[in-house]
Amino acid sequence: MMEQTCRIGDIVIGPDRPLCIIAGPCALESVDLCLRIGETVGGACADLGLPYIFKASFDKANRSSIASKRGPGVAQGLRDLSTIRRRLGVPVTTDIHEREQASAAAEHVDLLQIPAFLCRQTDLLAAAAATGRPVNVKKGQFLSPAEMKHVVRKLEEAGCTDMMLTERGTFFGYHRLVNDFIGLGDLMEIGPPVCFDATHSTQLPGATETSGGRPERAPLLARAAVAAGVHCIFLECHPEPAAALSDASNMLPLDQVAALLRSLAAIRGAM
């Protein structure tokens, strides 16, 4: 399949394009906190010539416990994302979990994200495609890279012209997520641009009532993925990861992000 690009606003992701960064907290917290994160990461990206997309989730529906904090919900969350988008002046992405959320989210964000566990849900993919927004699908932890061809075909048949695939590890082995870099190469050969999720890839699923993590390995994975040729890096970060509403165990401290981005830009520049 011919290599493709994915256009998100003024950003074009793909071969021979600058490395794109998608970053933000996991769950959408206060607007002020999100602006602090977005301004810090966005400023570092601007200094390095890297396009930046802000990410936060209005609802974290896939939690280990029914008591886990999930975010502000659709209505308030989308209003907050619109505010963040306007004030940061960058594209924004969020994940959707039900087909009914697709059209509402598309009015407020620039890129719709399909969670890994939902990547085979035909109705959700079709609803996302029908909005006309670009779609980023996270590869299920239970799928081989080759099986993502079916996801791409569904999106194409539903009319999606801008799409991206995200690698975030597989469940098999070592009691943690494992990244298959041979598989990453196979994923890049499917056609759409590929994003590498460096922080979720460090998860230890089901460790307790919340997933554990090895966030200190996220920079290693991100550097390896950029060296392998991915088109985009996904990071979750927070000024105080331990206090984050969601994924506290695998987010990067915000004050470490700029140094990591400098190393990623240097690797990309050497290729």
Secondary structure per residue as TSV (DSSP state, phi and psi in degrees):
chain	resnum	aa	ss	phi	psi
A	1	M	-	360.0	140.2
A	2	M	-	-68.0	140.7
A	3	E	-	-63.7	138.5
A	4	Q	-	-116.6	171.1
A	5	T	-	-119.1	164.4
A	6	C	E	-128.5	119.2
A	7	R	E	-98.1	125.3
A	8	I	E	-126.7	99.5
A	9	G	T	62.2	-125.1
A	10	D	T	-89.1	-1.3
A	11	I	E	-92.5	133.1
A	12	V	E	-117.6	121.4
A	13	I	E	-105.3	133.6
A	14	G	S	156.0	-170.0
A	15	P	T	-58.5	141.0
A	16	D	T	62.2	22.0
A	17	R	S	-114.6	157.3
A	18	P	-	-59.8	148.3
A	19	L	-	-60.2	127.0
A	20	C	E	-95.4	146.6
A	21	I	E	-119.1	125.6
A	22	I	E	-109.9	120.5
A	23	A	E	-154.9	152.4
A	24	G	E	166.4	-170.8
A	25	P	-	-74.5	173.6
A	26	C	S	-76.4	-77.7
A	27	A	B	-80.0	145.4
A	28	L	-	-66.4	118.1
A	29	E	-	-103.8	-147.2
A	30	S	-	-67.1	153.2
A	31	V	H	-59.2	-42.2
A	32	D	H	-61.0	-42.6
A	33	L	H	-65.1	-43.1
A	34	C	H	-63.4	-38.9
A	35	L	H	-65.2	-39.1
A	36	R	H	-60.7	-45.6
A	37	I	H	-64.8	-47.9
A	38	G	H	-63.6	-39.5
A	39	E	H	-67.7	-38.4
A	40	T	H	-66.7	-50.8
A	41	V	H	-69.1	-43.1
A	42	G	H	-62.2	-38.3
A	43	G	H	-64.9	-41.7
A	44	A	H	-64.4	-41.1
A	45	C	H	-64.0	-42.7
A	46	A	H	-61.2	-40.4
A	47	D	H	-62.8	-29.2
A	48	L	H	-100.4	-1.7
A	49	G	T	73.3	28.3
A	50	L	-	-104.3	125.6
A	51	P	-	-63.6	145.8
A	52	Y	E	-130.0	136.5
A	53	I	E	-124.2	125.8
A	54	F	E	-81.4	139.8
A	55	K	E	-128.5	135.4
A	56	A	-	-158.8	152.5
A	57	S	B	-106.9	127.7
A	58	F	S	-76.4	-18.5
A	59	D	-	-152.5	122.6
A	60	K	-	-98.6	89.1
A	61	A	-	-78.1	-23.7
A	62	N	-	-99.5	84.3
A	63	R	-	-115.6	156.1
A	64	S	S	-71.2	-29.8
A	65	S	S	-126.8	146.4
A	66	I	T	-65.8	-19.2
A	67	A	T	-89.1	-3.3
A	68	S	S	-64.3	143.9
A	69	K	-	-71.3	137.8
A	70	R	-	-117.5	-13.5
A	71	G	-	112.9	-178.9
A	72	P	S	-79.1	-9.2
A	73	G	-	91.6	174.5
A	74	V	H	-63.8	-56.4
A	75	A	H	-62.3	-56.0
A	76	Q	H	-67.1	-39.2
A	77	G	H	-61.4	-44.2
A	78	L	H	-69.7	-34.8
A	79	R	H	-62.6	-42.3
A	80	D	H	-65.9	-40.0
A	81	L	H	-64.3	-36.7
A	82	S	H	-62.5	-42.1
A	83	T	H	-63.0	-45.5
A	84	I	H	-62.9	-43.5
A	85	R	H	-59.2	-45.3
A	86	R	H	-67.2	-43.4
A	87	R	H	-77.1	-31.9
A	88	L	H	-81.1	-29.5
A	89	G	T	71.4	28.8
A	90	V	S	-129.2	160.4
A	91	P	-	-62.7	155.1
A	92	V	E	-129.2	145.5
A	93	T	E	-130.8	153.3
A	94	T	E	-151.1	161.4
A	95	D	E	-96.1	150.0
A	96	I	-	-119.7	148.2
A	97	H	-	-118.9	-17.3
A	98	E	S	-133.4	149.2
A	99	R	H	-62.2	-28.1
A	100	E	H	-68.0	-19.2
A	101	Q	H	-82.0	-17.0
A	102	A	H	-61.7	-53.1
A	103	S	H	-66.9	-38.1
A	104	A	H	-64.5	-46.6
A	105	A	H	-64.4	-36.5
A	106	A	H	-63.1	-22.1
A	107	E	T	-76.6	-14.4
A	108	H	T	-120.8	-19.1
A	109	V	-	-126.7	167.0
A	110	D	S	-100.5	-19.4
A	111	L	E	-142.0	126.8
A	112	L	E	-95.3	130.9
A	113	Q	E	-107.3	132.2
A	114	I	E	-101.5	120.1
A	115	P	-	-62.1	155.0
A	116	A	G	-58.5	-44.2
A	117	F	G	-67.6	-13.3
A	118	L	G	-109.8	10.9
A	119	C	T	-67.3	-17.0
A	120	R	T	-98.5	1.2
A	121	Q	-	-75.9	102.2
A	122	T	H	-57.6	-46.1
A	123	D	H	-63.9	-37.3
A	124	L	H	-68.5	-43.5
A	125	L	H	-61.9	-44.8
A	126	A	H	-65.2	-39.2
A	127	A	H	-65.7	-40.3
A	128	A	H	-64.3	-44.6
A	129	A	H	-61.7	-37.5
A	130	A	H	-65.6	-19.6
A	131	T	T	-73.2	-19.9
A	132	G	T	84.6	-4.5
A	133	R	S	-80.3	153.0
A	134	P	-	-61.3	152.9
A	135	V	E	-129.0	130.7
A	136	N	E	-112.0	118.9
A	137	V	E	-109.1	123.3
A	138	K	E	-81.0	130.8
A	139	K	-	-67.4	129.3
A	140	G	-	-59.6	142.3
A	141	Q	T	-64.7	-10.3
A	142	F	T	-104.5	3.1
A	143	L	S	-109.8	148.0
A	144	S	-	-79.8	157.7
A	145	P	G	-55.0	-39.7
A	146	A	G	-60.9	-31.2
A	147	E	G	-69.3	-15.3
A	148	M	H	-71.0	-12.2
A	149	K	H	-59.2	-35.5
A	150	H	H	-69.1	-36.4
A	151	V	H	-63.4	-45.5
A	152	V	H	-60.6	-42.8
A	153	R	H	-64.0	-41.4
A	154	K	H	-59.5	-46.1
A	155	L	H	-62.2	-44.6
A	156	E	H	-61.2	-44.5
A	157	E	H	-68.9	-22.0
A	158	A	T	-89.9	1.5
A	159	G	T	98.8	7.9
A	160	C	-	-76.4	127.4
A	161	T	-	-108.1	-15.1
A	162	D	S	-126.9	114.9
A	163	M	E	-144.4	161.3
A	164	M	E	-145.8	149.9
A	165	L	E	-113.6	141.7
A	166	T	E	-120.8	129.4
A	167	E	E	-90.9	131.2
A	168	R	-	-140.2	21.5
A	169	G	-	95.5	164.4
A	170	T	B	-120.7	154.3
A	171	F	S	-76.3	-15.4
A	172	F	-	-81.9	112.3
A	173	G	S	115.6	142.3
A	174	Y	T	65.0	10.3
A	175	H	T	59.8	31.5
A	176	R	S	-156.5	171.9
A	177	L	-	-70.6	145.7
A	178	V	B	-125.2	134.2
A	179	N	-	-98.1	126.2
A	180	D	-	-101.9	102.6
A	181	F	H	-77.6	-22.4
A	182	I	H	-65.5	-44.2
A	183	G	H	-63.4	-32.5
A	184	L	H	-62.7	-41.0
A	185	G	H	-62.6	-40.2
A	186	D	H	-63.9	-39.1
A	187	L	H	-64.0	-40.3
A	188	M	H	-67.0	-23.6
A	189	E	T	-79.0	-11.5
A	190	I	S	-65.8	-37.5
A	191	G	S	142.5	-62.1
A	192	P	S	-64.1	155.8
A	193	P	-	-57.5	153.3
A	194	V	E	-119.0	132.8
A	195	C	E	-106.1	146.0
A	196	F	E	-114.7	122.0
A	197	D	E	-88.8	99.6
A	198	A	T	-79.0	-25.6
A	199	T	T	-90.9	-44.7
A	200	H	G	-63.9	-24.4
A	201	S	G	-66.8	-14.0
A	202	T	G	-95.0	6.1
A	203	Q	E	-65.6	150.5
A	204	L	E	-114.7	86.8
A	205	P	T	-62.2	137.7
A	206	G	T	69.1	23.4
A	207	A	S	-62.7	-42.8
A	208	T	S	-142.9	-142.1
A	209	E	S	-75.7	-10.2
A	210	T	S	-129.2	154.2
A	211	S	-	-68.4	141.9
A	212	G	E	-84.2	-172.7
A	213	G	E	-168.9	165.6
A	214	R	-	-127.1	65.1
A	215	P	G	-61.8	-22.2
A	216	E	G	-64.8	-16.1
A	217	R	G	-92.2	-8.4
A	218	A	H	-59.8	-44.2
A	219	P	H	-60.2	-39.5
A	220	L	H	-59.7	-47.5
A	221	L	H	-64.7	-41.3
A	222	A	H	-62.6	-44.0
A	223	R	H	-63.1	-42.1
A	224	A	H	-63.5	-40.3
A	225	A	H	-66.9	-41.2
A	226	V	H	-64.5	-41.3
A	227	A	H	-62.7	-29.4
A	228	A	H	-77.3	-14.3
A	229	G	T	106.1	15.9
A	230	V	-	-64.5	161.2
A	231	H	S	-98.4	-12.9
A	232	C	E	-155.9	147.6
A	233	I	E	-120.9	135.0
A	234	F	E	-109.4	127.8
A	235	L	E	-134.4	141.9
A	236	E	E	-108.9	134.6
A	237	C	E	-144.4	161.4
A	238	H	E	-161.1	144.3
A	239	P	S	-60.8	-33.5
A	240	E	S	-136.1	82.9
A	241	P	G	-50.9	-37.8
A	242	A	G	-63.4	-23.0
A	243	A	G	-96.6	0.7
A	244	A	-	-66.6	149.5
A	245	L	S	-68.8	-27.9
A	246	S	S	-148.9	147.2
A	247	D	-	56.3	35.4
A	248	A	T	-59.6	-28.2
A	249	S	T	-81.6	-9.0
A	250	N	T	-133.7	15.5
A	251	M	-	-88.3	150.7
A	252	L	E	-82.2	140.8
A	253	P	E	-61.8	137.1
A	254	L	G	-57.3	-35.2
A	255	D	G	-73.7	-3.5
A	256	Q	G	-99.4	-8.8
A	257	V	H	-70.6	-42.7
A	258	A	H	-60.0	-43.4
A	259	A	H	-63.9	-40.4
A	260	L	H	-63.5	-43.6
A	261	L	H	-62.3	-37.2
A	262	R	H	-61.4	-41.6
A	263	S	H	-68.7	-36.7
A	264	L	H	-67.3	-40.2
A	265	A	H	-64.9	-37.3
A	266	A	H	-66.2	-41.8
A	267	I	H	-63.2	-46.0
A	268	R	H	-61.5	-40.3
A	269	G	H	-67.0	-23.0
A	270	A	H	-85.8	-7.6
A	271	M	-	-86.3	360.0
